């Protein structure tokens, strides 16, 4: 059985109103992305510090 063609995009642009998207192009999504990236960077930094202290 064949699966149909998927139209999966990464970011939703304003001119496209339908489809499957991971992110939308708005302020809330951008803030959440940068916040999560900063938390992950901080956790990696904290782990690196604890490994060097031992």
mmCIF entry with sequence, helices, sheets and N, C-alpha, C, O atoms, coordinates in Angstrom:
data_MODEL
# 
_entry.id   MODEL 
# 
_entity.id                         1 
_entity.type                       polymer 
_entity.pdbx_number_of_molecules   1 
# 
_entity_poly.entity_id                      1 
_entity_poly.type                           'polypeptide(L)' 
_entity_poly.nstd_linkage                   no 
_entity_poly.nstd_monomer                   no 
_entity_poly.pdbx_seq_one_letter_code       
;(UNK)(UNK)(UNK)(UNK)(UNK)(UNK)(UNK)(UNK)(UNK)(UNK)(UNK)(UNK)(UNK)(UNK)(UNK)(UNK)
(UNK)(UNK)(UNK)(UNK)(UNK)(UNK)(UNK)(UNK)(UNK)(UNK)(UNK)(UNK)(UNK)(UNK)(UNK)(UNK)
(UNK)(UNK)(UNK)(UNK)(UNK)(UNK)(UNK)(UNK)(UNK)(UNK)(UNK)(UNK)(UNK)(UNK)(UNK)(UNK)
(UNK)(UNK)(UNK)(UNK)(UNK)(UNK)
;
_entity_poly.pdbx_seq_one_letter_code_can   XXXXXXXXXXXXXXXXXXXXXXXXXXXXXXXXXXXXXXXXXXXXXXXXXXXXXX 
_entity_poly.pdbx_strand_id                 A 
# 
loop_
_entity_poly_seq.entity_id 
_entity_poly_seq.num 
_entity_poly_seq.mon_id 
_entity_poly_seq.hetero 
1 1  UNK n 
1 2  UNK n 
1 3  UNK n 
1 4  UNK n 
1 5  UNK n 
1 6  UNK n 
1 7  UNK n 
1 8  UNK n 
1 9  UNK n 
1 10 UNK n 
1 11 UNK n 
1 12 UNK n 
1 13 UNK n 
1 14 UNK n 
1 15 UNK n 
1 16 UNK n 
1 17 UNK n 
1 18 UNK n 
1 19 UNK n 
1 20 UNK n 
1 21 UNK n 
1 22 UNK n 
1 23 UNK n 
1 24 UNK n 
1 25 UNK n 
1 26 UNK n 
1 27 UNK n 
1 28 UNK n 
1 29 UNK n 
1 30 UNK n 
1 31 UNK n 
1 32 UNK n 
1 33 UNK n 
1 34 UNK n 
1 35 UNK n 
1 36 UNK n 
1 37 UNK n 
1 38 UNK n 
1 39 UNK n 
1 40 UNK n 
1 41 UNK n 
1 42 UNK n 
1 43 UNK n 
1 44 UNK n 
1 45 UNK n 
1 46 UNK n 
1 47 UNK n 
1 48 UNK n 
1 49 UNK n 
1 50 UNK n 
1 51 UNK n 
1 52 UNK n 
1 53 UNK n 
1 54 UNK n 
# 
_struct_asym.id          A 
_struct_asym.entity_id   1 
# 
_struct_conf.conf_type_id            HELX_P 
_struct_conf.id                      HELX_P1 
_struct_conf.pdbx_PDB_helix_id       AA1 
_struct_conf.beg_label_comp_id       UNK 
_struct_conf.beg_label_asym_id       A 
_struct_conf.beg_label_seq_id        27 
_struct_conf.pdbx_beg_PDB_ins_code   ? 
_struct_conf.end_label_comp_id       UNK 
_struct_conf.end_label_asym_id       A 
_struct_conf.end_label_seq_id        53 
_struct_conf.pdbx_end_PDB_ins_code   ? 
_struct_conf.beg_auth_comp_id        UNK 
_struct_conf.beg_auth_asym_id        A 
_struct_conf.beg_auth_seq_id         27 
_struct_conf.end_auth_comp_id        UNK 
_struct_conf.end_auth_asym_id        A 
_struct_conf.end_auth_seq_id         53 
_struct_conf.pdbx_PDB_helix_class    1 
_struct_conf.details                 ? 
_struct_conf.pdbx_PDB_helix_length   27 
# 
_struct_conf_type.id          HELX_P 
_struct_conf_type.criteria    ? 
_struct_conf_type.reference   ? 
# 
_struct_sheet.id               AA1 
_struct_sheet.type             ? 
_struct_sheet.number_strands   2 
_struct_sheet.details          ? 
# 
_struct_sheet_order.sheet_id     AA1 
_struct_sheet_order.range_id_1   1 
_struct_sheet_order.range_id_2   2 
_struct_sheet_order.offset       ? 
_struct_sheet_order.sense        parallel 
# 
loop_
_struct_sheet_range.sheet_id 
_struct_sheet_range.id 
_struct_sheet_range.beg_label_comp_id 
_struct_sheet_range.beg_label_asym_id 
_struct_sheet_range.beg_label_seq_id 
_struct_sheet_range.pdbx_beg_PDB_ins_code 
_struct_sheet_range.end_label_comp_id 
_struct_sheet_range.end_label_asym_id 
_struct_sheet_range.end_label_seq_id 
_struct_sheet_range.pdbx_end_PDB_ins_code 
_struct_sheet_range.beg_auth_comp_id 
_struct_sheet_range.beg_auth_asym_id 
_struct_sheet_range.beg_auth_seq_id 
_struct_sheet_range.end_auth_comp_id 
_struct_sheet_range.end_auth_asym_id 
_struct_sheet_range.end_auth_seq_id 
AA1 1 UNK A 8  ? UNK A 12 ? UNK A 8  UNK A 12 
AA1 2 UNK A 20 ? UNK A 24 ? UNK A 20 UNK A 24 
# 
loop_
_atom_site.group_PDB 
_atom_site.id 
_atom_site.type_symbol 
_atom_site.label_atom_id 
_atom_site.label_alt_id 
_atom_site.label_comp_id 
_atom_site.label_asym_id 
_atom_site.label_entity_id 
_atom_site.label_seq_id 
_atom_site.pdbx_PDB_ins_code 
_atom_site.Cartn_x 
_atom_site.Cartn_y 
_atom_site.Cartn_z 
_atom_site.occupancy 
_atom_site.B_iso_or_equiv 
_atom_site.pdbx_formal_charge 
_atom_site.auth_seq_id 
_atom_site.auth_comp_id 
_atom_site.auth_asym_id 
_atom_site.auth_atom_id 
_atom_site.pdbx_PDB_model_num 
ATOM 1   N N  . UNK A 1 1  ? 0.832  -1.168 0.000  1.00 0.00 ? 1  UNK A N  1 
ATOM 2   C CA . UNK A 1 1  ? 0.000  0.000  0.000  1.00 0.00 ? 1  UNK A CA 1 
ATOM 3   C C  . UNK A 1 1  ? 0.888  1.247  0.000  1.00 0.00 ? 1  UNK A C  1 
ATOM 4   O O  . UNK A 1 1  ? 1.791  1.367  0.828  1.00 0.00 ? 1  UNK A O  1 
ATOM 5   N N  . UNK A 1 2  ? 0.630  2.173  -0.929 1.00 0.00 ? 2  UNK A N  1 
ATOM 6   C CA . UNK A 1 2  ? 1.442  3.385  -1.040 1.00 0.00 ? 2  UNK A CA 1 
ATOM 7   C C  . UNK A 1 2  ? 0.878  4.481  -0.152 1.00 0.00 ? 2  UNK A C  1 
ATOM 8   O O  . UNK A 1 2  ? -0.329 4.608  0.048  1.00 0.00 ? 2  UNK A O  1 
ATOM 9   N N  . UNK A 1 3  ? 1.811  5.263  0.369  1.00 0.00 ? 3  UNK A N  1 
ATOM 10  C CA . UNK A 1 3  ? 1.421  6.414  1.176  1.00 0.00 ? 3  UNK A CA 1 
ATOM 11  C C  . UNK A 1 3  ? 1.391  7.644  0.273  1.00 0.00 ? 3  UNK A C  1 
ATOM 12  O O  . UNK A 1 3  ? 2.208  7.757  -0.642 1.00 0.00 ? 3  UNK A O  1 
ATOM 13  N N  . UNK A 1 4  ? 0.489  8.540  0.511  1.00 0.00 ? 4  UNK A N  1 
ATOM 14  C CA . UNK A 1 4  ? 0.344  9.736  -0.314 1.00 0.00 ? 4  UNK A CA 1 
ATOM 15  C C  . UNK A 1 4  ? 1.474  10.721 -0.113 1.00 0.00 ? 4  UNK A C  1 
ATOM 16  O O  . UNK A 1 4  ? 2.252  10.618 0.835  1.00 0.00 ? 4  UNK A O  1 
ATOM 17  N N  . UNK A 1 5  ? 1.549  11.677 -1.022 1.00 0.00 ? 5  UNK A N  1 
ATOM 18  C CA . UNK A 1 5  ? 2.558  12.732 -0.957 1.00 0.00 ? 5  UNK A CA 1 
ATOM 19  C C  . UNK A 1 5  ? 2.273  13.644 0.238  1.00 0.00 ? 5  UNK A C  1 
ATOM 20  O O  . UNK A 1 5  ? 1.136  14.067 0.447  1.00 0.00 ? 5  UNK A O  1 
ATOM 21  N N  . UNK A 1 6  ? 3.307  13.940 1.013  1.00 0.00 ? 6  UNK A N  1 
ATOM 22  C CA . UNK A 1 6  ? 3.141  14.828 2.166  1.00 0.00 ? 6  UNK A CA 1 
ATOM 23  C C  . UNK A 1 6  ? 3.723  16.196 1.843  1.00 0.00 ? 6  UNK A C  1 
ATOM 24  O O  . UNK A 1 6  ? 4.783  16.296 1.226  1.00 0.00 ? 6  UNK A O  1 
ATOM 25  N N  . UNK A 1 7  ? 3.032  17.243 2.257  1.00 0.00 ? 7  UNK A N  1 
ATOM 26  C CA . UNK A 1 7  ? 3.520  18.608 2.062  1.00 0.00 ? 7  UNK A CA 1 
ATOM 27  C C  . UNK A 1 7  ? 3.899  19.198 3.413  1.00 0.00 ? 7  UNK A C  1 
ATOM 28  O O  . UNK A 1 7  ? 3.180  20.037 3.955  1.00 0.00 ? 7  UNK A O  1 
ATOM 29  N N  . UNK A 1 8  ? 5.021  18.762 3.947  1.00 0.00 ? 8  UNK A N  1 
ATOM 30  C CA . UNK A 1 8  ? 5.440  19.127 5.288  1.00 0.00 ? 8  UNK A CA 1 
ATOM 31  C C  . UNK A 1 8  ? 6.458  20.251 5.207  1.00 0.00 ? 8  UNK A C  1 
ATOM 32  O O  . UNK A 1 8  ? 7.550  20.063 4.670  1.00 0.00 ? 8  UNK A O  1 
ATOM 33  N N  . UNK A 1 9  ? 6.111  21.418 5.735  1.00 0.00 ? 9  UNK A N  1 
ATOM 34  C CA . UNK A 1 9  ? 7.025  22.552 5.762  1.00 0.00 ? 9  UNK A CA 1 
ATOM 35  C C  . UNK A 1 9  ? 7.474  22.808 7.190  1.00 0.00 ? 9  UNK A C  1 
ATOM 36  O O  . UNK A 1 9  ? 6.805  22.416 8.146  1.00 0.00 ? 9  UNK A O  1 
ATOM 37  N N  . UNK A 1 10 ? 8.625  23.476 7.324  1.00 0.00 ? 10 UNK A N  1 
ATOM 38  C CA . UNK A 1 10 ? 9.193  23.721 8.639  1.00 0.00 ? 10 UNK A CA 1 
ATOM 39  C C  . UNK A 1 10 ? 8.590  24.956 9.298  1.00 0.00 ? 10 UNK A C  1 
ATOM 40  O O  . UNK A 1 10 ? 8.296  24.933 10.493 1.00 0.00 ? 10 UNK A O  1 
ATOM 41  N N  . UNK A 1 11 ? 8.401  26.032 8.540  1.00 0.00 ? 11 UNK A N  1 
ATOM 42  C CA . UNK A 1 11 ? 7.870  27.281 9.087  1.00 0.00 ? 11 UNK A CA 1 
ATOM 43  C C  . UNK A 1 11 ? 6.660  27.713 8.265  1.00 0.00 ? 11 UNK A C  1 
ATOM 44  O O  . UNK A 1 11 ? 6.686  27.673 7.035  1.00 0.00 ? 11 UNK A O  1 
ATOM 45  N N  . UNK A 1 12 ? 5.606  28.123 8.953  1.00 0.00 ? 12 UNK A N  1 
ATOM 46  C CA . UNK A 1 12 ? 4.398  28.595 8.282  1.00 0.00 ? 12 UNK A CA 1 
ATOM 47  C C  . UNK A 1 12 ? 4.581  30.058 7.903  1.00 0.00 ? 12 UNK A C  1 
ATOM 48  O O  . UNK A 1 12 ? 4.814  30.905 8.765  1.00 0.00 ? 12 UNK A O  1 
ATOM 49  N N  . UNK A 1 13 ? 4.476  30.347 6.625  1.00 0.00 ? 13 UNK A N  1 
ATOM 50  C CA . UNK A 1 13 ? 4.540  31.728 6.146  1.00 0.00 ? 13 UNK A CA 1 
ATOM 51  C C  . UNK A 1 13 ? 3.138  32.295 6.073  1.00 0.00 ? 13 UNK A C  1 
ATOM 52  O O  . UNK A 1 13 ? 2.153  31.558 6.093  1.00 0.00 ? 13 UNK A O  1 
ATOM 53  N N  . UNK A 1 14 ? 3.060  33.604 5.988  1.00 0.00 ? 14 UNK A N  1 
ATOM 54  C CA . UNK A 1 14 ? 1.762  34.267 5.980  1.00 0.00 ? 14 UNK A CA 1 
ATOM 55  C C  . UNK A 1 14 ? 0.986  34.002 4.688  1.00 0.00 ? 14 UNK A C  1 
ATOM 56  O O  . UNK A 1 14 ? -0.243 33.940 4.714  1.00 0.00 ? 14 UNK A O  1 
ATOM 57  N N  . UNK A 1 15 ? 1.691  33.845 3.546  1.00 0.00 ? 15 UNK A N  1 
ATOM 58  C CA . UNK A 1 15 ? 0.949  33.656 2.308  1.00 0.00 ? 15 UNK A CA 1 
ATOM 59  C C  . UNK A 1 15 ? 0.349  32.264 2.184  1.00 0.00 ? 15 UNK A C  1 
ATOM 60  O O  . UNK A 1 15 ? -0.609 32.085 1.432  1.00 0.00 ? 15 UNK A O  1 
ATOM 61  N N  . UNK A 1 16 ? 0.877  31.277 2.891  1.00 0.00 ? 16 UNK A N  1 
ATOM 62  C CA . UNK A 1 16 ? 0.299  29.935 2.879  1.00 0.00 ? 16 UNK A CA 1 
ATOM 63  C C  . UNK A 1 16 ? -0.618 29.791 4.094  1.00 0.00 ? 16 UNK A C  1 
ATOM 64  O O  . UNK A 1 16 ? -0.187 30.042 5.219  1.00 0.00 ? 16 UNK A O  1 
ATOM 65  N N  . UNK A 1 17 ? -1.844 29.402 3.892  1.00 0.00 ? 17 UNK A N  1 
ATOM 66  C CA . UNK A 1 17 ? -2.795 29.300 4.993  1.00 0.00 ? 17 UNK A CA 1 
ATOM 67  C C  . UNK A 1 17 ? -3.121 27.856 5.359  1.00 0.00 ? 17 UNK A C  1 
ATOM 68  O O  . UNK A 1 17 ? -3.761 27.620 6.384  1.00 0.00 ? 17 UNK A O  1 
ATOM 69  N N  . UNK A 1 18 ? -2.698 26.877 4.547  1.00 0.00 ? 18 UNK A N  1 
ATOM 70  C CA . UNK A 1 18 ? -2.993 25.485 4.836  1.00 0.00 ? 18 UNK A CA 1 
ATOM 71  C C  . UNK A 1 18 ? -1.707 24.678 4.827  1.00 0.00 ? 18 UNK A C  1 
ATOM 72  O O  . UNK A 1 18 ? -0.698 25.112 4.270  1.00 0.00 ? 18 UNK A O  1 
ATOM 73  N N  . UNK A 1 19 ? -1.741 23.509 5.439  1.00 0.00 ? 19 UNK A N  1 
ATOM 74  C CA . UNK A 1 19 ? -0.600 22.609 5.392  1.00 0.00 ? 19 UNK A CA 1 
ATOM 75  C C  . UNK A 1 19 ? -0.154 22.185 6.771  1.00 0.00 ? 19 UNK A C  1 
ATOM 76  O O  . UNK A 1 19 ? -0.736 22.572 7.784  1.00 0.00 ? 19 UNK A O  1 
ATOM 77  N N  . UNK A 1 20 ? 0.884  21.386 6.787  1.00 0.00 ? 20 UNK A N  1 
ATOM 78  C CA . UNK A 1 20 ? 1.454  20.877 8.031  1.00 0.00 ? 20 UNK A CA 1 
ATOM 79  C C  . UNK A 1 20 ? 2.723  21.658 8.347  1.00 0.00 ? 20 UNK A C  1 
ATOM 80  O O  . UNK A 1 20 ? 3.619  21.759 7.510  1.00 0.00 ? 20 UNK A O  1 
ATOM 81  N N  . UNK A 1 21 ? 2.797  22.201 9.539  1.00 0.00 ? 21 UNK A N  1 
ATOM 82  C CA . UNK A 1 21 ? 3.930  23.027 9.920  1.00 0.00 ? 21 UNK A CA 1 
ATOM 83  C C  . UNK A 1 21 ? 4.403  22.652 11.319 1.00 0.00 ? 21 UNK A C  1 
ATOM 84  O O  . UNK A 1 21 ? 3.618  22.229 12.167 1.00 0.00 ? 21 UNK A O  1 
ATOM 85  N N  . UNK A 1 22 ? 5.721  22.820 11.542 1.00 0.00 ? 22 UNK A N  1 
ATOM 86  C CA . UNK A 1 22 ? 6.270  22.646 12.887 1.00 0.00 ? 22 UNK A CA 1 
ATOM 87  C C  . UNK A 1 22 ? 6.177  23.965 13.640 1.00 0.00 ? 22 UNK A C  1 
ATOM 88  O O  . UNK A 1 22 ? 5.715  23.998 14.780 1.00 0.00 ? 22 UNK A O  1 
ATOM 89  N N  . UNK A 1 23 ? 6.614  25.051 13.010 1.00 0.00 ? 23 UNK A N  1 
ATOM 90  C CA . UNK A 1 23 ? 6.591  26.374 13.628 1.00 0.00 ? 23 UNK A CA 1 
ATOM 91  C C  . UNK A 1 23 ? 5.723  27.323 12.823 1.00 0.00 ? 23 UNK A C  1 
ATOM 92  O O  . UNK A 1 23 ? 5.547  27.153 11.616 1.00 0.00 ? 23 UNK A O  1 
ATOM 93  N N  . UNK A 1 24 ? 5.183  28.327 13.506 1.00 0.00 ? 24 UNK A N  1 
ATOM 94  C CA . UNK A 1 24 ? 4.521  29.433 12.827 1.00 0.00 ? 24 UNK A CA 1 
ATOM 95  C C  . UNK A 1 24 ? 5.457  30.624 12.872 1.00 0.00 ? 24 UNK A C  1 
ATOM 96  O O  . UNK A 1 24 ? 6.300  30.722 13.764 1.00 0.00 ? 24 UNK A O  1 
ATOM 97  N N  . UNK A 1 25 ? 5.317  31.525 11.921 1.00 0.00 ? 25 UNK A N  1 
ATOM 98  C CA . UNK A 1 25 ? 6.198  32.682 11.852 1.00 0.00 ? 25 UNK A CA 1 
ATOM 99  C C  . UNK A 1 25 ? 5.568  33.832 12.636 1.00 0.00 ? 25 UNK A C  1 
ATOM 100 O O  . UNK A 1 25 ? 5.028  34.769 12.048 1.00 0.00 ? 25 UNK A O  1 
ATOM 101 N N  . UNK A 1 26 ? 5.641  33.754 13.985 1.00 0.00 ? 26 UNK A N  1 
ATOM 102 C CA . UNK A 1 26 ? 5.107  34.825 14.825 1.00 0.00 ? 26 UNK A CA 1 
ATOM 103 C C  . UNK A 1 26 ? 6.003  35.031 16.046 1.00 0.00 ? 26 UNK A C  1 
ATOM 104 O O  . UNK A 1 26 ? 6.949  34.273 16.259 1.00 0.00 ? 26 UNK A O  1 
ATOM 105 N N  . UNK A 1 27 ? 5.706  36.055 16.842 1.00 0.00 ? 27 UNK A N  1 
ATOM 106 C CA . UNK A 1 27 ? 6.568  36.423 17.966 1.00 0.00 ? 27 UNK A CA 1 
ATOM 107 C C  . UNK A 1 27 ? 6.597  35.353 19.056 1.00 0.00 ? 27 UNK A C  1 
ATOM 108 O O  . UNK A 1 27 ? 7.649  35.088 19.639 1.00 0.00 ? 27 UNK A O  1 
ATOM 109 N N  . UNK A 1 28 ? 5.452  34.741 19.331 1.00 0.00 ? 28 UNK A N  1 
ATOM 110 C CA . UNK A 1 28 ? 5.379  33.746 20.395 1.00 0.00 ? 28 UNK A CA 1 
ATOM 111 C C  . UNK A 1 28 ? 6.262  32.532 20.086 1.00 0.00 ? 28 UNK A C  1 
ATOM 112 O O  . UNK A 1 28 ? 6.945  32.022 20.975 1.00 0.00 ? 28 UNK A O  1 
ATOM 113 N N  . UNK A 1 29 ? 6.253  32.074 18.853 1.00 0.00 ? 29 UNK A N  1 
ATOM 114 C CA . UNK A 1 29 ? 7.062  30.928 18.461 1.00 0.00 ? 29 UNK A CA 1 
ATOM 115 C C  . UNK A 1 29 ? 8.538  31.266 18.500 1.00 0.00 ? 29 UNK A C  1 
ATOM 116 O O  . UNK A 1 29 ? 9.348  30.456 18.950 1.00 0.00 ? 29 UNK A O  1 
ATOM 117 N N  . UNK A 1 30 ? 8.901  32.462 18.032 1.00 0.00 ? 30 UNK A N  1 
ATOM 118 C CA . UNK A 1 30 ? 10.302 32.871 18.064 1.00 0.00 ? 30 UNK A CA 1 
ATOM 119 C C  . UNK A 1 30 ? 10.796 32.992 19.496 1.00 0.00 ? 30 UNK A C  1 
ATOM 120 O O  . UNK A 1 30 ? 11.911 32.565 19.795 1.00 0.00 ? 30 UNK A O  1 
ATOM 121 N N  . UNK A 1 31 ? 9.990  33.565 20.391 1.00 0.00 ? 31 UNK A N  1 
ATOM 122 C CA . UNK A 1 31 ? 10.385 33.685 21.790 1.00 0.00 ? 31 UNK A CA 1 
ATOM 123 C C  . UNK A 1 31 ? 10.574 32.310 22.417 1.00 0.00 ? 31 UNK A C  1 
ATOM 124 O O  . UNK A 1 31 ? 11.560 32.079 23.117 1.00 0.00 ? 31 UNK A O  1 
ATOM 125 N N  . UNK A 1 32 ? 9.640  31.399 22.171 1.00 0.00 ? 32 UNK A N  1 
ATOM 126 C CA . UNK A 1 32 ? 9.742  30.055 22.740 1.00 0.00 ? 32 UNK A CA 1 
ATOM 127 C C  . UNK A 1 32 ? 10.976 29.341 22.214 1.00 0.00 ? 32 UNK A C  1 
ATOM 128 O O  . UNK A 1 32 ? 11.658 28.661 22.980 1.00 0.00 ? 32 UNK A O  1 
ATOM 129 N N  . UNK A 1 33 ? 11.281 29.476 20.931 1.00 0.00 ? 33 UNK A N  1 
ATOM 130 C CA . UNK A 1 33 ? 12.464 28.836 20.355 1.00 0.00 ? 33 UNK A CA 1 
ATOM 131 C C  . UNK A 1 33 ? 13.738 29.342 21.025 1.00 0.00 ? 33 UNK A C  1 
ATOM 132 O O  . UNK A 1 33 ? 14.581 28.543 21.433 1.00 0.00 ? 33 UNK A O  1 
ATOM 133 N N  . UNK A 1 34 ? 13.887 30.666 21.142 1.00 0.00 ? 34 UNK A N  1 
ATOM 134 C CA . UNK A 1 34 ? 15.096 31.226 21.748 1.00 0.00 ? 34 UNK A CA 1 
ATOM 135 C C  . UNK A 1 34 ? 15.176 30.913 23.241 1.00 0.00 ? 34 UNK A C  1 
ATOM 136 O O  . UNK A 1 34 ? 16.271 30.699 23.762 1.00 0.00 ? 34 UNK A O  1 
ATOM 137 N N  . UNK A 1 35 ? 14.049 30.882 23.934 1.00 0.00 ? 35 UNK A N  1 
ATOM 138 C CA . UNK A 1 35 ? 14.044 30.545 25.357 1.00 0.00 ? 35 UNK A CA 1 
ATOM 139 C C  . UNK A 1 35 ? 14.504 29.105 25.570 1.00 0.00 ? 35 UNK A C  1 
ATOM 140 O O  . UNK A 1 35 ? 15.341 28.844 26.434 1.00 0.00 ? 35 UNK A O  1 
ATOM 141 N N  . UNK A 1 36 ? 13.970 28.185 24.799 1.00 0.00 ? 36 UNK A N  1 
ATOM 142 C CA . UNK A 1 36 ? 14.353 26.775 24.936 1.00 0.00 ? 36 UNK A CA 1 
ATOM 143 C C  . UNK A 1 36 ? 15.813 26.584 24.545 1.00 0.00 ? 36 UNK A C  1 
ATOM 144 O O  . UNK A 1 36 ? 16.528 25.818 25.191 1.00 0.00 ? 36 UNK A O  1 
ATOM 145 N N  . UNK A 1 37 ? 16.270 27.273 23.491 1.00 0.00 ? 37 UNK A N  1 
ATOM 146 C CA . UNK A 1 37 ? 17.675 27.179 23.088 1.00 0.00 ? 37 UNK A CA 1 
ATOM 147 C C  . UNK A 1 37 ? 18.590 27.705 24.192 1.00 0.00 ? 37 UNK A C  1 
ATOM 148 O O  . UNK A 1 37 ? 19.647 27.125 24.443 1.00 0.00 ? 37 UNK A O  1 
ATOM 149 N N  . UNK A 1 38 ? 18.197 28.797 24.854 1.00 0.00 ? 38 UNK A N  1 
ATOM 150 C CA . UNK A 1 38 ? 19.006 29.348 25.947 1.00 0.00 ? 38 UNK A CA 1 
ATOM 151 C C  . UNK A 1 38 ? 19.051 28.400 27.141 1.00 0.00 ? 38 UNK A C  1 
ATOM 152 O O  . UNK A 1 38 ? 20.102 28.237 27.761 1.00 0.00 ? 38 UNK A O  1 
ATOM 153 N N  . UNK A 1 39 ? 17.930 27.780 27.467 1.00 0.00 ? 39 UNK A N  1 
ATOM 154 C CA . UNK A 1 39 ? 17.902 26.827 28.586 1.00 0.00 ? 39 UNK A CA 1 
ATOM 155 C C  . UNK A 1 39 ? 18.789 25.625 28.286 1.00 0.00 ? 39 UNK A C  1 
ATOM 156 O O  . UNK A 1 39 ? 19.532 25.173 29.157 1.00 0.00 ? 39 UNK A O  1 
ATOM 157 N N  . UNK A 1 40 ? 18.719 25.109 27.076 1.00 0.00 ? 40 UNK A N  1 
ATOM 158 C CA . UNK A 1 40 ? 19.570 23.971 26.705 1.00 0.00 ? 40 UNK A CA 1 
ATOM 159 C C  . UNK A 1 40 ? 21.043 24.366 26.741 1.00 0.00 ? 40 UNK A C  1 
ATOM 160 O O  . UNK A 1 40 ? 21.875 23.597 27.223 1.00 0.00 ? 40 UNK A O  1 
ATOM 161 N N  . UNK A 1 41 ? 21.375 25.555 26.237 1.00 0.00 ? 41 UNK A N  1 
ATOM 162 C CA . UNK A 1 41 ? 22.758 26.030 26.274 1.00 0.00 ? 41 UNK A CA 1 
ATOM 163 C C  . UNK A 1 41 ? 23.242 26.172 27.714 1.00 0.00 ? 41 UNK A C  1 
ATOM 164 O O  . UNK A 1 41 ? 24.375 25.808 28.028 1.00 0.00 ? 41 UNK A O  1 
ATOM 165 N N  . UNK A 1 42 ? 22.384 26.700 28.592 1.00 0.00 ? 42 UNK A N  1 
ATOM 166 C CA . UNK A 1 42 ? 22.757 26.833 29.996 1.00 0.00 ? 42 UNK A CA 1 
ATOM 167 C C  . UNK A 1 42 ? 22.995 25.467 30.641 1.00 0.00 ? 42 UNK A C  1 
ATOM 168 O O  . UNK A 1 42 ? 23.948 25.298 31.401 1.00 0.00 ? 42 UNK A O  1 
ATOM 169 N N  . UNK A 1 43 ? 22.138 24.502 30.344 1.00 0.00 ? 43 UNK A N  1 
ATOM 170 C CA . UNK A 1 43 ? 22.316 23.163 30.910 1.00 0.00 ? 43 UNK A CA 1 
ATOM 171 C C  . UNK A 1 43 ? 23.603 22.512 30.423 1.00 0.00 ? 43 UNK A C  1 
ATOM 172 O O  . UNK A 1 43 ? 24.297 21.860 31.203 1.00 0.00 ? 43 UNK A O  1 
ATOM 173 N N  . UNK A 1 44 ? 23.928 22.677 29.155 1.00 0.00 ? 44 UNK A N  1 
ATOM 174 C CA . UNK A 1 44 ? 25.189 22.131 28.634 1.00 0.00 ? 44 UNK A CA 1 
ATOM 175 C C  . UNK A 1 44 ? 26.371 22.805 29.321 1.00 0.00 ? 44 UNK A C  1 
ATOM 176 O O  . UNK A 1 44 ? 27.341 22.137 29.681 1.00 0.00 ? 44 UNK A O  1 
ATOM 177 N N  . UNK A 1 45 ? 26.300 24.120 29.506 1.00 0.00 ? 45 UNK A N  1 
ATOM 178 C CA . UNK A 1 45 ? 27.359 24.849 30.200 1.00 0.00 ? 45 UNK A CA 1 
ATOM 179 C C  . UNK A 1 45 ? 27.510 24.373 31.641 1.00 0.00 ? 45 UNK A C  1 
ATOM 180 O O  . UNK A 1 45 ? 28.629 24.199 32.123 1.00 0.00 ? 45 UNK A O  1 
ATOM 181 N N  . UNK A 1 46 ? 26.392 24.163 32.330 1.00 0.00 ? 46 UNK A N  1 
ATOM 182 C CA . UNK A 1 46 ? 26.433 23.703 33.722 1.00 0.00 ? 46 UNK A CA 1 
ATOM 183 C C  . UNK A 1 46 ? 27.036 22.315 33.823 1.00 0.00 ? 46 UNK A C  1 
ATOM 184 O O  . UNK A 1 46 ? 27.821 22.053 34.735 1.00 0.00 ? 46 UNK A O  1 
ATOM 185 N N  . UNK A 1 47 ? 26.692 21.424 32.915 1.00 0.00 ? 47 UNK A N  1 
ATOM 186 C CA . UNK A 1 47 ? 27.279 20.078 32.921 1.00 0.00 ? 47 UNK A CA 1 
ATOM 187 C C  . UNK A 1 47 ? 28.761 20.146 32.648 1.00 0.00 ? 47 UNK A C  1 
ATOM 188 O O  . UNK A 1 47 ? 29.533 19.422 33.277 1.00 0.00 ? 47 UNK A O  1 
ATOM 189 N N  . UNK A 1 48 ? 29.187 21.003 31.720 1.00 0.00 ? 48 UNK A N  1 
ATOM 190 C CA . UNK A 1 48 ? 30.604 21.156 31.419 1.00 0.00 ? 48 UNK A CA 1 
ATOM 191 C C  . UNK A 1 48 ? 31.378 21.665 32.627 1.00 0.00 ? 48 UNK A C  1 
ATOM 192 O O  . UNK A 1 48 ? 32.510 21.243 32.866 1.00 0.00 ? 48 UNK A O  1 
ATOM 193 N N  . UNK A 1 49 ? 30.769 22.570 33.391 1.00 0.00 ? 49 UNK A N  1 
ATOM 194 C CA . UNK A 1 49 ? 31.430 23.070 34.600 1.00 0.00 ? 49 UNK A CA 1 
ATOM 195 C C  . UNK A 1 49 ? 31.579 21.979 35.642 1.00 0.00 ? 49 UNK A C  1 
ATOM 196 O O  . UNK A 1 49 ? 32.629 21.881 36.278 1.00 0.00 ? 49 UNK A O  1 
ATOM 197 N N  . UNK A 1 50 ? 30.573 21.166 35.832 1.00 0.00 ? 50 UNK A N  1 
ATOM 198 C CA . UNK A 1 50 ? 30.647 20.141 36.861 1.00 0.00 ? 50 UNK A CA 1 
ATOM 199 C C  . UNK A 1 50 ? 31.640 19.038 36.479 1.00 0.00 ? 50 UNK A C  1 
ATOM 200 O O  . UNK A 1 50 ? 32.254 18.433 37.358 1.00 0.00 ? 50 UNK A O  1 
ATOM 201 N N  . UNK A 1 51 ? 31.802 18.771 35.194 1.00 0.00 ? 51 UNK A N  1 
ATOM 202 C CA . UNK A 1 51 ? 32.781 17.778 34.778 1.00 0.00 ? 51 UNK A CA 1 
ATOM 203 C C  . UNK A 1 51 ? 34.188 18.294 35.005 1.00 0.00 ? 51 UNK A C  1 
ATOM 204 O O  . UNK A 1 51 ? 35.053 17.516 35.407 1.00 0.00 ? 51 UNK A O  1 
ATOM 205 N N  . UNK A 1 52 ? 34.459 19.564 34.770 1.00 0.00 ? 52 UNK A N  1 
ATOM 206 C CA . UNK A 1 52 ? 35.798 20.138 34.939 1.00 0.00 ? 52 UNK A CA 1 
ATOM 207 C C  . UNK A 1 52 ? 36.167 20.325 36.404 1.00 0.00 ? 52 UNK A C  1 
ATOM 208 O O  . UNK A 1 52 ? 37.353 20.327 36.734 1.00 0.00 ? 52 UNK A O  1 
ATOM 209 N N  . UNK A 1 53 ? 35.195 20.480 37.288 1.00 0.00 ? 53 UNK A N  1 
ATOM 210 C CA . UNK A 1 53 ? 35.491 20.692 38.715 1.00 0.00 ? 53 UNK A CA 1 
ATOM 211 C C  . UNK A 1 53 ? 35.981 19.406 39.371 1.00 0.00 ? 53 UNK A C  1 
ATOM 212 O O  . UNK A 1 53 ? 36.846 19.455 40.245 1.00 0.00 ? 53 UNK A O  1 
ATOM 213 N N  . UNK A 1 54 ? 35.457 18.282 38.973 1.00 0.00 ? 54 UNK A N  1 
ATOM 214 C CA . UNK A 1 54 ? 35.810 17.018 39.613 1.00 0.00 ? 54 UNK A CA 1 
ATOM 215 C C  . UNK A 1 54 ? 37.245 16.691 39.439 1.00 0.00 ? 54 UNK A C  1 
ATOM 216 O O  . UNK A 1 54 ? 37.705 15.655 39.920 1.00 0.00 ? 54 UNK A O  1 
# 
